[in-house]
Amino acid sequence: MVDKEQKRFNIKKWNAVVLWAWHDEVEKCAICRESNSNPCINCQLDERPGISNECDVVCGACNHIFHFHCIFRFYTSRHVCPIDGKEFEIKRTNSNSINSINY
């Protein structure tokens, strides 16, 4: 008979880490030119604790992707996509709290 192998180690704790990313061809915000996986320029400059975690990314119906803060600033003066000039409407976002860009 073969003796059962003893466990070499026991896992006592496991902290999983998950990283998400947009699966799109464009990896940078067309307005601030910062990676969509990083906070926008304004959030990077804001020194309040935790503010950089609040930088959301939105994709328009035209499939162009921007940081929410960037497109919101642009949208206050022009209600179009800065890339193609079509009316800008949010199609999807990484935040449950953003469903439109209207103010």
C-alpha positions as CSV (number, residue, x, y, z in Angstrom):
1,M,0.0,0.0,0.0
2,V,1.1,3.5,-0.8
3,D,0.9,6.0,2.1
4,K,-1.2,9.1,1.4
5,E,0.9,12.1,0.7
6,Q,0.8,14.7,3.4
7,K,-0.1,18.2,2.4
8,R,3.0,20.3,2.0
9,F,1.2,23.5,3.1
10,N,-2.2,24.8,4.1
11,I,-3.7,28.0,2.7
12,K,-4.8,30.0,5.7
13,K,-5.7,33.2,3.9
14,W,-6.1,34.3,0.3
15,N,-6.6,37.9,-0.9
16,A,-7.6,38.0,-4.5
17,V,-6.9,41.1,-6.5
18,V,-8.9,41.9,-9.7
19,L,-7.9,44.4,-12.3
20,W,-10.4,45.5,-15.0
21,A,-9.7,47.3,-18.2
22,W,-11.8,48.5,-21.1
23,H,-11.5,46.1,-24.0
24,D,-11.4,48.8,-26.7
25,E,-8.9,49.8,-29.3
26,V,-8.5,53.3,-27.8
27,E,-6.7,53.2,-24.5
28,K,-6.4,56.9,-23.9
29,C,-8.9,59.7,-23.2
30,A,-9.0,61.8,-26.3
31,I,-9.4,65.0,-24.2
32,C,-6.7,64.7,-21.5
33,R,-4.6,62.0,-23.3
34,E,-4.2,60.1,-20.1
35,S,-4.7,56.3,-20.0
36,N,-8.4,55.3,-19.3
37,S,-7.1,53.0,-16.6
38,N,-5.6,56.0,-14.8
39,P,-7.4,58.9,-13.2
40,C,-7.9,62.0,-15.4
41,I,-5.5,64.9,-15.1
42,N,-7.8,66.8,-12.8
43,C,-8.1,63.9,-10.4
44,Q,-4.3,63.4,-10.4
45,L,-3.8,67.0,-9.4
46,D,-6.5,67.0,-6.7
47,E,-4.8,66.4,-3.4
48,R,-7.9,65.4,-1.5
49,P,-7.5,61.9,-0.1
50,G,-9.2,59.2,-2.1
51,I,-10.4,61.4,-5.0
52,S,-8.3,59.6,-7.6
53,N,-10.5,56.5,-7.0
54,E,-13.6,58.4,-8.1
55,C,-12.5,59.0,-11.7
56,D,-15.1,57.2,-13.9
57,V,-14.8,56.3,-17.6
58,V,-17.7,56.6,-20.0
59,C,-18.2,55.4,-23.6
60,G,-20.5,57.3,-25.9
61,A,-23.0,55.9,-28.3
62,C,-20.4,56.7,-30.9
63,N,-18.0,54.3,-29.1
64,H,-15.5,57.0,-28.1
65,I,-14.2,56.7,-24.6
66,F,-13.4,59.5,-22.2
67,H,-12.9,60.2,-18.5
68,F,-16.3,61.4,-17.2
69,H,-14.7,64.6,-15.8
70,C,-13.1,65.4,-19.2
71,I,-16.2,64.9,-21.3
72,F,-18.4,66.7,-18.7
73,R,-16.2,69.8,-18.9
74,F,-16.3,69.6,-22.7
75,Y,-20.1,69.0,-22.7
76,T,-20.9,72.1,-20.7
77,S,-19.9,74.2,-23.8
78,R,-20.7,71.8,-26.7
79,H,-23.1,68.8,-26.6
80,V,-21.2,66.8,-29.1
81,C,-18.4,64.2,-29.2
82,P,-15.1,66.0,-29.5
83,I,-13.9,63.4,-32.0
84,D,-16.7,63.0,-34.5
85,G,-18.9,66.0,-33.8
86,K,-22.1,63.8,-33.3
87,E,-24.4,64.4,-30.4
88,F,-22.9,62.8,-27.3
89,E,-24.9,60.3,-25.3
90,I,-23.5,57.8,-22.7
91,K,-23.8,54.2,-23.9
92,R,-21.9,52.6,-21.0
93,T,-19.8,53.4,-18.0
94,N,-17.8,51.8,-15.2
95,S,-20.0,53.5,-12.6
96,N,-23.5,52.6,-11.5
97,S,-24.1,56.3,-10.5
98,I,-23.6,57.8,-13.9
99,N,-26.4,57.2,-16.5
100,S,-26.5,60.5,-18.3
101,I,-24.3,63.6,-18.8
102,N,-27.1,66.1,-18.5
103,Y,-26.7,68.8,-15.9
